[in-house]
C-alpha cells in the first residue's frame, strides 16, 4: 500500500490480523470503493425523484453493454467492455463527479482524476492495481473498439435519463440543444445506430422545448 492509505474506510474497523496480507489489500480496496455509492451525479433517475449515484450509473452502463453490444460498429469483447465501464468512474470517489456541462470544473478534471487514480489503485497489490489502472487508462484514451463503445454507453445513459425527465440537465442554464449534440457526438465513435437514435431524442427534446434552440 502507499502512503496515501491514511484515512481509508477500512481503518475505521480494521480487518482481523489473521487475514492474508495480499487479500487484506484487496478487501481494503473493496471497502474503500463503497464510497462510490455516495457520489451523486447530475442526472435524475427515471424511477424516482432524486439524482443517481455513481455506483448506479456504473451498473446501468454494464447492463447497457450487455444489452446493446450488437449495435457496436466494430466487434467488441463484451466482458472486457463491461470491465471498462465498471472501473471508469471509481476515481470520482476522490475527484468527485464533473457534470458534463460544467466547463469550468471540466478544466481541472483530468488533473484531479489522474491524481485520484494514483491514490485509489495504489491501495491494491501492485499487480492488481496496475491491471485496474490499465482499464481506466484504456477507457480514457478511447483507442480500442471496447473503449469507444464503453464511452458511447457513458454518454447515452444520461441522455436516456434526461429524456425521461423531460429535459433534466438539458435545462441547465446556458445549455442548448446544439451543445447537447456536441457533447454527445462521441456516441457515434462507438455506434452509428445508437448515435442516430440519440439524435432523434435530442431533436425531439428540442421540438418539445426541453432543450433550448
TORPAVO-405651 format. One record per atom (N, C-alpha, C): atom name; residue in one letter; residue number from 1; z, y, x. Coordinates in pm, whole numbers, always signed. Layout:
site, code, pos, Z, Y, X
CA, A, NUM, Z, Y, X
...
END
This chain:
site, code, pos, Z, Y, X
N, X, 1, +0, -120, +84
CA, X, 1, +0, +0, +0
C, X, 1, +0, +126, +87
N, X, 2, -32, +236, +27
CA, X, 2, -42, +360, +101
C, X, 2, +80, +448, +78
N, X, 3, +86, +557, +152
CA, X, 3, +199, +649, +138
C, X, 3, +200, +719, +4
N, X, 4, +86, +713, -67
CA, X, 4, +78, +780, -198
C, X, 4, +143, +699, -308
N, X, 5, +205, +585, -270
CA, X, 5, +262, +498, -372
C, X, 5, +395, +550, -428
N, X, 6, +454, +651, -364
CA, X, 6, +579, +706, -414
C, X, 6, +558, +755, -556
N, X, 7, +650, +718, -643
CA, X, 7, +643, +764, -780
C, X, 7, +557, +680, -870
N, X, 8, +523, +559, -829
CA, X, 8, +445, +471, -915
C, X, 8, +530, +425, -1034
N, X, 9, +462, +391, -1143
CA, X, 9, +534, +345, -1261
C, X, 9, +622, +223, -1230
N, X, 10, +571, +133, -1149
CA, X, 10, +646, +11, -1118
C, X, 10, +777, +40, -1047
N, X, 11, +788, +157, -983
CA, X, 11, +911, +194, -915
C, X, 11, +1026, +215, -1012
N, X, 12, +993, +241, -1139
CA, X, 12, +1096, +268, -1238
C, X, 12, +1173, +141, -1276
N, X, 13, +1111, +26, -1253
CA, X, 13, +1177, -102, -1278
C, X, 13, +1113, -205, -1185
N, X, 14, +1153, -203, -1057
CA, X, 14, +1085, -283, -954
C, X, 14, +1074, -431, -990
N, X, 15, +961, -488, -953
CA, X, 15, +938, -630, -974
C, X, 15, +1037, -712, -892
N, X, 16, +1071, -833, -936
CA, X, 16, +1166, -916, -863
C, X, 16, +1119, -942, -719
N, X, 17, +1212, -951, -629
CA, X, 17, +1179, -968, -487
C, X, 17, +1108, -1099, -458
N, X, 18, +1123, -1196, -549
CA, X, 18, +1060, -1326, -526
C, X, 18, +911, -1330, -555
N, X, 19, +856, -1221, -612
CA, X, 19, +712, -1217, -641
C, X, 19, +635, -1205, -511
N, X, 20, +533, -1289, -495
CA, X, 20, +447, -1287, -377
C, X, 20, +399, -1145, -346
N, X, 21, +397, -1105, -219
CA, X, 21, +369, -967, -181
C, X, 21, +229, -921, -223
N, X, 22, +128, -1007, -209
CA, X, 22, -7, -969, -250
C, X, 22, -14, -955, -402
N, X, 23, +44, -1050, -472
CA, X, 23, +47, -1044, -617
C, X, 23, +124, -921, -663
N, X, 24, +227, -885, -591
CA, X, 24, +306, -767, -626
C, X, 24, +217, -642, -627
N, X, 25, +126, -631, -531
CA, X, 25, +37, -516, -526
C, X, 25, -60, -515, -643
N, X, 26, -110, -633, -678
CA, X, 26, -197, -642, -795
C, X, 26, -123, -602, -923
N, X, 27, -3, -653, -940
CA, X, 27, +74, -623, -1061
C, X, 27, +117, -477, -1065
N, X, 28, +148, -422, -950
CA, X, 28, +183, -280, -944
C, X, 28, +66, -193, -989
N, X, 29, -52, -230, -945
CA, X, 29, -173, -159, -987
C, X, 29, -192, -169, -1139
N, X, 30, -176, -289, -1192
CA, X, 30, -196, -309, -1336
C, X, 30, -93, -233, -1419
N, X, 31, +27, -222, -1369
CA, X, 31, +128, -140, -1437
C, X, 31, +89, +7, -1430
N, X, 32, +41, +50, -1314
CA, X, 32, +4, +191, -1295
C, X, 32, -109, +233, -1389
N, X, 33, -207, +145, -1407
CA, X, 33, -321, +185, -1490
C, X, 33, -290, +181, -1639
N, X, 34, -169, +140, -1676
CA, X, 34, -128, +153, -1816
C, X, 34, -132, +299, -1858
N, X, 35, -126, +389, -1761
CA, X, 35, -132, +532, -1790
C, X, 35, -265, +574, -1851
N, X, 36, -370, +491, -1835
CA, X, 36, -499, +526, -1891
C, X, 36, -490, +544, -2042
N, X, 37, -394, +473, -2103
CA, X, 37, -377, +481, -2248
C, X, 37, -322, +616, -2292
N, X, 38, -275, +696, -2198
CA, X, 38, -216, +826, -2231
C, X, 38, -310, +942, -2202
N, X, 39, -425, +915, -2140
CA, X, 39, -520, +1022, -2104
C, X, 39, -610, +1050, -2225
N, X, 40, -591, +1163, -2288
CA, X, 40, -668, +1198, -2407
C, X, 40, -803, +1257, -2370
N, X, 41, -904, +1219, -2445
CA, X, 41, -1038, +1273, -2431
C, X, 41, -1063, +1377, -2541
N, X, 42, -1173, +1448, -2530
CA, X, 42, -1206, +1548, -2632
C, X, 42, -1261, +1483, -2758
N, X, 43, -1320, +1366, -2745
CA, X, 43, -1389, +1302, -2858
C, X, 43, -1293, +1260, -2969
N, X, 44, -1330, +1286, -3094
CA, X, 44, -1249, +1241, -3207
C, X, 44, -1279, +1095, -3238
N, X, 45, -1182, +1024, -3292
CA, X, 45, -1207, +888, -3337
C, X, 45, -1284, +890, -3469
N, X, 46, -1361, +785, -3494
CA, X, 46, -1428, +772, -3623
C, X, 46, -1333, +716, -3728
N, X, 47, -1232, +639, -3684
CA, X, 47, -1147, +565, -3777
C, X, 47, -1012, +631, -3804
N, X, 48, -981, +740, -3735
CA, X, 48, -851, +806, -3755
C, X, 48, -863, +952, -3717
N, X, 49, -771, +1033, -3768
CA, X, 49, -774, +1176, -3743
C, X, 49, -697, +1209, -3614
N, X, 50, -752, +1168, -3503
CA, X, 50, -695, +1200, -3373
C, X, 50, -803, +1182, -3267
N, X, 51, -772, +1226, -3146
CA, X, 51, -865, +1209, -3034
C, X, 51, -847, +1070, -2973
N, X, 52, -952, +1019, -2912
CA, X, 52, -942, +890, -2846
C, X, 52, -881, +906, -2708
N, X, 53, -828, +796, -2655
CA, X, 53, -780, +799, -2517
C, X, 53, -876, +722, -2428
N, X, 54, -855, +734, -2298
CA, X, 54, -948, +675, -2202
C, X, 54, -956, +523, -2210
N, X, 55, -845, +459, -2240
CA, X, 55, -846, +313, -2250
C, X, 55, -931, +269, -2368
N, X, 56, -919, +339, -2480
CA, X, 56, -1000, +308, -2598
C, X, 56, -1148, +332, -2568
N, X, 57, -1176, +439, -2499
CA, X, 57, -1313, +472, -2460
C, X, 57, -1372, +361, -2373
N, X, 58, -1298, +316, -2274
CA, X, 58, -1348, +214, -2182
C, X, 58, -1373, +81, -2254
N, X, 59, -1282, +45, -2344
CA, X, 59, -1303, -77, -2424
C, X, 59, -1430, -66, -2507
N, X, 60, -1450, +49, -2568
CA, X, 60, -1566, +68, -2653
C, X, 60, -1695, +57, -2571
N, X, 61, -1694, +113, -2451
CA, X, 61, -1812, +104, -2364
C, X, 61, -1842, -40, -2327
N, X, 62, -1738, -118, -2297
CA, X, 62, -1759, -259, -2261
C, X, 62, -1824, -334, -2377
N, X, 63, -1779, -306, -2498
CA, X, 63, -1836, -372, -2615
C, X, 63, -1979, -324, -2639
N, X, 64, -2005, -198, -2612
CA, X, 64, -2141, -145, -2626
C, X, 64, -2236, -212, -2528
N, X, 65, -2192, -232, -2405
CA, X, 65, -2276, -302, -2307
C, X, 65, -2311, -441, -2358
N, X, 66, -2211, -511, -2407
CA, X, 66, -2231, -647, -2458
C, X, 66, -2327, -648, -2577
N, X, 67, -2315, -547, -2661
CA, X, 67, -2393, -541, -2785
C, X, 67, -2534, -486, -2765
N, X, 68, -2549, -388, -2676
CA, X, 68, -2675, -314, -2666
C, X, 68, -2758, -348, -2542
N, X, 69, -2716, -447, -2466
CA, X, 69, -2785, -480, -2340
C, X, 69, -2935, -504, -2360
N, X, 70, -2974, -555, -2475
CA, X, 70, -3115, -585, -2498
C, X, 70, -3202, -460, -2495
N, X, 71, -3141, -341, -2509
CA, X, 71, -3217, -217, -2510
C, X, 71, -3230, -153, -2373
N, X, 72, -3176, -215, -2270
CA, X, 72, -3188, -162, -2134
C, X, 72, -3333, -167, -2090
N, X, 73, -3380, -62, -2024
CA, X, 73, -3518, -59, -1978
C, X, 73, -3543, -158, -1866
N, X, 74, -3440, -189, -1789
CA, X, 74, -3451, -285, -1680
C, X, 74, -3353, -400, -1706
N, X, 75, -3385, -520, -1660
CA, X, 75, -3290, -631, -1676
C, X, 75, -3157, -595, -1608
N, X, 76, -3047, -624, -1676
CA, X, 76, -2915, -595, -1619
C, X, 76, -2827, -719, -1622
N, X, 77, -2734, -722, -1530
CA, X, 77, -2627, -822, -1530
C, X, 77, -2519, -767, -1623
N, X, 78, -2506, -826, -1740
CA, X, 78, -2414, -772, -1841
C, X, 78, -2270, -774, -1792
N, X, 79, -2228, -882, -1729
CA, X, 79, -2091, -890, -1679
C, X, 79, -2062, -783, -1576
N, X, 80, -2155, -760, -1486
CA, X, 80, -2135, -657, -1384
C, X, 80, -2131, -518, -1447
N, X, 81, -2216, -496, -1545
CA, X, 81, -2218, -366, -1612
C, X, 81, -2087, -342, -1686
N, X, 82, -2031, -446, -1744
CA, X, 82, -1902, -432, -1811
C, X, 82, -1793, -397, -1711
N, X, 83, -1800, -453, -1591
CA, X, 83, -1704, -416, -1487
C, X, 83, -1713, -267, -1457
N, X, 84, -1835, -216, -1448
CA, X, 84, -1854, -75, -1415
C, X, 84, -1789, +16, -1519
N, X, 85, -1810, -16, -1647
CA, X, 85, -1756, +74, -1750
C, X, 85, -1604, +61, -1763
N, X, 86, -1549, -55, -1731
CA, X, 86, -1404, -72, -1738
C, X, 86, -1335, +6, -1627
N, X, 87, -1402, +15, -1511
CA, X, 87, -1342, +80, -1395
C, X, 87, -1368, +231, -1391
N, X, 88, -1477, +278, -1452
CA, X, 88, -1528, +412, -1424
C, X, 88, -1431, +525, -1453
N, X, 89, -1344, +512, -1551
CA, X, 89, -1254, +623, -1585
C, X, 89, -1111, +605, -1533
N, X, 90, -1084, +501, -1457
CA, X, 90, -948, +479, -1408
C, X, 90, -896, +598, -1326
N, X, 91, -985, +664, -1255
CA, X, 91, -941, +777, -1170
C, X, 91, -884, +891, -1253
N, X, 92, -915, +895, -1382
CA, X, 92, -865, +1004, -1466
C, X, 92, -715, +994, -1490
N, X, 93, -655, +882, -1451
CA, X, 93, -509, +871, -1454
C, X, 93, -447, +983, -1370
N, X, 94, -509, +1012, -1258
CA, X, 94, -460, +1118, -1170
C, X, 94, -543, +1247, -1180
N, X, 95, -673, +1233, -1205
CA, X, 95, -760, +1351, -1206
C, X, 95, -769, +1418, -1342
N, X, 96, -730, +1346, -1448
CA, X, 96, -743, +1398, -1583
C, X, 96, -886, +1389, -1633
N, X, 97, -903, +1399, -1764
CA, X, 97, -1035, +1396, -1824
C, X, 97, -1102, +1532, -1806
N, X, 98, -1231, +1530, -1779
CA, X, 98, -1309, +1654, -1769
C, X, 98, -1407, +1657, -1885
N, X, 99, -1379, +1734, -1989
CA, X, 99, -1471, +1740, -2104
C, X, 99, -1612, +1777, -2060
N, X, 100, -1710, +1713, -2120
CA, X, 100, -1849, +1726, -2077
C, X, 100, -1901, +1869, -2085
N, X, 101, -1848, +1949, -2177
CA, X, 101, -1899, +2084, -2193
C, X, 101, -1810, +2190, -2125
N, X, 102, -1712, +2146, -2048
CA, X, 102, -1625, +2238, -1974
C, X, 102, -1684, +2258, -1834
N, X, 103, -1773, +2354, -1822
CA, X, 103, -1844, +2374, -1695
C, X, 103, -1751, +2422, -1584
N, X, 104, -1648, +2500, -1619
CA, X, 104, -1556, +2550, -1517
C, X, 104, -1476, +2436, -1455
N, X, 105, -1420, +2350, -1538
CA, X, 105, -1345, +2236, -1488
C, X, 105, -1438, +2137, -1417
N, X, 106, -1561, +2131, -1462
CA, X, 106, -1657, +2040, -1402
C, X, 106, -1687, +2071, -1257
N, X, 107, -1667, +2195, -1215
CA, X, 107, -1695, +2232, -1077
C, X, 107, -1606, +2158, -977
N, X, 108, -1484, +2125, -1019
CA, X, 108, -1391, +2057, -928
C, X, 108, -1380, +1908, -957
N, X, 109, -1461, +1858, -1051
CA, X, 109, -1447, +1720, -1096
C, X, 109, -1465, +1619, -983
N, X, 110, -1571, +1632, -906
CA, X, 110, -1599, +1534, -802
C, X, 110, -1486, +1529, -699
N, X, 111, -1440, +1646, -656
CA, X, 111, -1333, +1651, -557
C, X, 111, -1204, +1588, -610
N, X, 112, -1169, +1621, -735
CA, X, 112, -1048, +1566, -794
C, X, 112, -1056, +1415, -810
N, X, 113, -1172, +1368, -853
CA, X, 113, -1185, +1226, -880
C, X, 113, -1196, +1144, -751
N, X, 114, -1257, +1198, -649
CA, X, 114, -1261, +1128, -519
C, X, 114, -1120, +1109, -466
N, X, 115, -1039, +1214, -472
CA, X, 115, -901, +1204, -425
C, X, 115, -822, +1105, -509
N, X, 116, -846, +1106, -639
CA, X, 116, -777, +1013, -728
C, X, 116, -817, +869, -698
N, X, 117, -945, +846, -668
CA, X, 117, -992, +712, -635
C, X, 117, -925, +661, -507
N, X, 118, -915, +747, -408
CA, X, 118, -847, +707, -283
C, X, 118, -705, +664, -312
N, X, 119, -637, +741, -394
CA, X, 119, -497, +714, -423
C, X, 119, -480, +588, -508
N, X, 120, -557, +578, -615
CA, X, 120, -538, +469, -709
C, X, 120, -578, +334, -652
N, X, 121, -696, +325, -595
CA, X, 121, -742, +196, -544
C, X, 121, -667, +157, -417
N, X, 122, -600, +253, -356
CA, X, 122, -517, +224, -240
C, X, 122, -390, +149, -273
N, X, 123, -357, +139, -401
CA, X, 123, -239, +63, -443
C, X, 123, -262, -87, -423
N, X, 124, -385, -130, -438
CA, X, 124, -420, -271, -430
C, X, 124, -424, -322, -286
N, X, 125, -423, -454, -268
CA, X, 125, -452, -509, -136
C, X, 125, -587, -452, -89
N, X, 126, -603, -435, +41
CA, X, 126, -719, -363, +92
C, X, 126, -852, -418, +41
N, X, 127, -870, -549, +42
CA, X, 127, -998, -605, -1
C, X, 127, -1021, -585, -151
N, X, 128, -917, -601, -229
CA, X, 128, -929, -583, -374
C, X, 128, -955, -436, -408
N, X, 129, -887, -347, -339
CA, X, 129, -907, -205, -361
C, X, 129, -1048, -162, -324
N, X, 130, -1097, -218, -215
CA, X, 130, -1233, -187, -171
C, X, 130, -1336, -234, -274
N, X, 131, -1313, -349, -336
CA, X, 131, -1406, -403, -436
C, X, 131, -1410, -315, -561
N, X, 132, -1294, -270, -608
CA, X, 132, -1293, -184, -727
C, X, 132, -1350, -46, -695
N, X, 133, -1321, +2, -576
CA, X, 133, -1376, +132, -535
C, X, 133, -1528, +125, -528
N, X, 134, -1582, +12, -485
CA, X, 134, -1727, -5, -478
C, X, 134, -1789, +2, -618
N, X, 135, -1720, -53, -717
CA, X, 135, -1769, -45, -855
C, X, 135, -1769, +99, -903
N, X, 136, -1662, +170, -873
CA, X, 136, -1653, +310, -914
C, X, 136, -1763, +393, -847
N, X, 137, -1783, +371, -719
CA, X, 137, -1888, +443, -645
C, X, 137, -2026, +410, -701
N, X, 138, -2049, +284, -736
CA, X, 138, -2178, +244, -791
C, X, 138, -2206, +315, -923
N, X, 139, -2105, +321, -1008
CA, X, 139, -2121, +390, -1136
C, X, 139, -2158, +537, -1112
N, X, 140, -2088, +601, -1022
CA, X, 140, -2109, +743, -996
C, X, 140, -2249, +769, -939
N, X, 141, -2298, +679, -854
CA, X, 141, -2426, +700, -786
C, X, 141, -2546, +675, -877
N, X, 142, -2533, +588, -975
CA, X, 142, -2640, +555, -1070
C, X, 142, -2769, +510, -1001
N, X, 143, -2755, +431, -897
CA, X, 143, -2873, +385, -824
C, X, 143, -2915, +244, -861
N, X, 144, -2835, +174, -940
CA, X, 144, -2868, +38, -982
C, X, 144, -2897, +38, -1132
N, X, 145, -2975, -60, -1180
CA, X, 145, -3000, -68, -1324
C, X, 145, -2870, -77, -1404
N, X, 146, -2773, -151, -1351
CA, X, 146, -2644, -165, -1420
C, X, 146, -2572, -32, -1431
N, X, 147, -2573, +45, -1324
CA, X, 147, -2505, +174, -1325
C, X, 147, -2574, +272, -1419
N, X, 148, -2706, +269, -1421
CA, X, 148, -2779, +359, -1512
C, X, 148, -2751, +326, -1657
N, X, 149, -2743, +197, -1687
CA, X, 149, -2714, +159, -1826
C, X, 149, -2568, +189, -1860
N, X, 150, -2479, +167, -1765
CA, X, 150, -2337, +198, -1787
C, X, 150, -2319, +347, -1816
N, X, 151, -2389, +432, -1741
CA, X, 151, -2380, +576, -1764
C, X, 151, -2439, +612, -1900
N, X, 152, -2546, +543, -1938
CA, X, 152, -2604, +567, -2070
C, X, 152, -2503, +539, -2180
N, X, 153, -2427, +431, -2165
CA, X, 153, -2323, +398, -2264
C, X, 153, -2215, +505, -2266
N, X, 154, -2182, +556, -2149
CA, X, 154, -2077, +658, -2137
C, X, 154, -2116, +786, -2211
N, X, 155, -2245, +815, -2217
CA, X, 155, -2291, +934, -2287
C, X, 155, -2323, +907, -2435
N, X, 156, -2361, +784, -2465
CA, X, 156, -2394, +751, -2604
C, X, 156, -2270, +736, -2691
N, X, 157, -2164, +678, -2637
CA, X, 157, -2044, +650, -2717
C, X, 157, -1984, +776, -2780
N, X, 158, -1958, +883, -2703
CA, X, 158, -1903, +1002, -2768
C, X, 158, -2002, +1069, -2863
N, X, 159, -2132, +1049, -2841
CA, X, 159, -2231, +1103, -2933
C, X, 159, -2215, +1039, -3070
N, X, 160, -2192, +908, -3072
CA, X, 160, -2169, +839, -3199
C, X, 160, -2042, +891, -3268
N, X, 161, -1938, +913, -3190
CA, X, 161, -1813, +965, -3248
C, X, 161, -1832, +1105, -3302
N, X, 162, -1907, +1189, -3230
CA, X, 162, -1933, +1324, -3278
C, X, 162, -2018, +1323, -3405
N, X, 163, -2112, +1230, -3411
CA, X, 163, -2191, +1216, -3534
C, X, 163, -2100, +1185, -3652
N, X, 164, -2008, +1090, -3633
CA, X, 164, -1919, +1051, -3741
C, X, 164, -1824, +1165, -3779
N, X, 165, -1795, +1253, -3685
CA, X, 165, -1706, +1367, -3711
C, X, 165, -1783, +1489, -3763
N, X, 166, -1913, +1471, -3787
CA, X, 166, -1998, +1581, -3835
C, X, 166, -1996, +1698, -3738
N, X, 167, -2006, +1663, -3610
CA, X, 167, -2013, +1766, -3507
C, X, 167, -1917, +1741, -3393
N, X, 168, -1789, +1730, -3425
CA, X, 168, -1690, +1706, -3320
C, X, 168, -1699, +1807, -3208
N, X, 169, -1715, +1761, -3087
CA, X, 169, -1719, +1852, -2971
C, X, 169, -1850, +1931, -2964
N, X, 170, -1949, +1896, -3048
CA, X, 170, -2070, +1979, -3053
C, X, 170, -2036, +2119, -3103
N, X, 171, -1924, +2131, -3173
CA, X, 171, -1883, +2261, -3229
C, X, 171, -1804, +2345, -3128
N, X, 172, -1791, +2295, -3004
CA, X, 172, -1721, +2371, -2900
C, X, 172, -1789, +2507, -2883
N, X, 173, -1711, +2617, -2878
CA, X, 173, -1772, +2750, -2862
C, X, 173, -1869, +2754, -2744
N, X, 174, -1986, +2809, -2769
CA, X, 174, -2086, +2823, -2665
C, X, 174, -2179, +2704, -2649
N, X, 175, -2149, +2593, -2714
CA, X, 175, -2232, +2473, -2703
C, X, 175, -2342, +2477, -2808
N, X, 176, -2465, +2452, -2765
CA, X, 176, -2580, +2448, -2856
C, X, 176, -2637, +2307, -2860
N, X, 177, -2723, +2283, -2958
CA, X, 177, -2789, +2153, -2968
C, X, 177, -2870, +2125, -2842
N, X, 178, -2932, +2228, -2787
CA, X, 178, -3009, +2210, -2664
C, X, 178, -2920, +2171, -2548
N, X, 179, -2799, +2227, -2543
CA, X, 179, -2704, +2190, -2437
C, X, 179, -2662, +2044, -2454
N, X, 180, -2644, +2002, -2578
CA, X, 180, -2610, +1862, -2604
C, X, 180, -2722, +1772, -2554
N, X, 181, -2847, +1807, -2585
CA, X, 181, -2960, +1727, -2538
C, X, 181, -2962, +1719, -2385
N, X, 182, -2935, +1833, -2322
CA, X, 182, -2937, +1835, -2176
C, X, 182, -2832, +1746, -2115
N, X, 183, -2713, +1747, -2172
CA, X, 183, -2602, +1668, -2117
C, X, 183, -2618, +1520, -2150
N, X, 184, -2690, +1490, -2255
CA, X, 184, -2707, +1351, -2296
C, X, 184, -2836, +1288, -2243
N, X, 185, -2920, +1364, -2177
CA, X, 185, -3050, +1315, -2133
C, X, 185, -3039, +1195, -2039
N, X, 186, -2927, +1182, -1972
CA, X, 186, -2907, +1070, -1880
C, X, 186, -2915, +935, -1953
N, X, 187, -2895, +936, -2084
CA, X, 187, -2911, +812, -2160
C, X, 187, -3050, +753, -2136
N, X, 188, -3148, +839, -2124
CA, X, 188, -3285, +795, -2105
C, X, 188, -3310, +726, -1972
N, X, 189, -3221, +745, -1876
CA, X, 189, -3235, +676, -1748
C, X, 189, -3203, +528, -1760
N, X, 190, -3127, +493, -1863
CA, X, 190, -3090, +354, -1883
C, X, 190, -3164, +286, -1995
N, X, 191, -3203, +366, -2096
CA, X, 191, -3269, +306, -2212
C, X, 191, -3352, +409, -2287
N, X, 192, -3482, +390, -2287
CA, X, 192, -3571, +478, -2362
C, X, 192, -3542, +468, -2511
N, X, 193, -3521, +347, -2559
CA, X, 193, -3497, +324, -2702
C, X, 193, -3369, +393, -2749
N, X, 194, -3263, +382, -2671
CA, X, 194, -3136, +444, -2710
C, X, 194, -3143, +596, -2699
N, X, 195, -3221, +646, -2605
CA, X, 195, -3237, +791, -2593
C, X, 195, -3314, +845, -2714
N, X, 196, -3414, +772, -2760
CA, X, 196, -3486, +814, -2880
C, X, 196, -3392, +820, -2999
N, X, 197, -3304, +722, -3010
CA, X, 197, -3207, +721, -3121
C, X, 197, -3107, +836, -3107
N, X, 198, -3064, +862, -2983
CA, X, 198, -2971, +971, -2959
C, X, 198, -3032, +1105, -3000
N, X, 199, -3159, +1125, -2967
CA, X, 199, -3227, +1249, -3005
C, X, 199, -3236, +1263, -3157
N, X, 200, -3256, +1152, -3226
CA, X, 200, -3259, +1156, -3372
C, X, 200, -3125, +1206, -3426
N, X, 201, -3015, +1158, -3369
CA, X, 201, -2882, +1201, -3414
C, X, 201, -2859, +1349, -3385
N, X, 202, -2895, +1391, -3264
CA, X, 202, -2874, +1531, -3227
C, X, 202, -2961, +1623, -3312
N, X, 203, -3087, +1586, -3329
CA, X, 203, -3178, +1669, -3409
C, X, 203, -3129, +1681, -3553
N, X, 204, -3084, +1569, -3609
CA, X, 204, -3036, +1573, -3747
C, X, 204, -2905, +1653, -3756
N, X, 205, -2820, +1639, -3653
CA, X, 205, -2697, +1718, -3650
C, X, 205, -2726, +1867, -3645
N, X, 206, -2830, +1905, -3572
CA, X, 206, -2870, +2045, -3568
C, X, 206, -2921, +2091, -3704
N, X, 207, -3002, +2008, -3769
CA, X, 207, -3054, +2045, -3901
C, X, 207, -2942, +2062, -4003
N, X, 208, -2835, +1984, -3987
CA, X, 208, -2724, +1992, -4081
C, X, 208, -2623, +2101, -4044
N, X, 209, -2646, +2169, -3932
CA, X, 209, -2558, +2275, -3890
C, X, 209, -2435, +2230, -3815
N, X, 210, -2433, +2105, -3770
CA, X, 210, -2319, +2054, -3693
C, X, 210, -2326, +2095, -3547
N, X, 211, -2444, +2133, -3502
CA, X, 211, -2463, +2183, -3366
C, X, 211, -2548, +2310, -3375
N, X, 212, -2512, +2410, -3298
CA, X, 212, -2582, +2539, -3305
C, X, 212, -2722, +2529, -3247
N, X, 213, -2814, +2598, -3310
CA, X, 213, -2952, +2602, -3262
C, X, 213, -2964, +2701, -3145
END
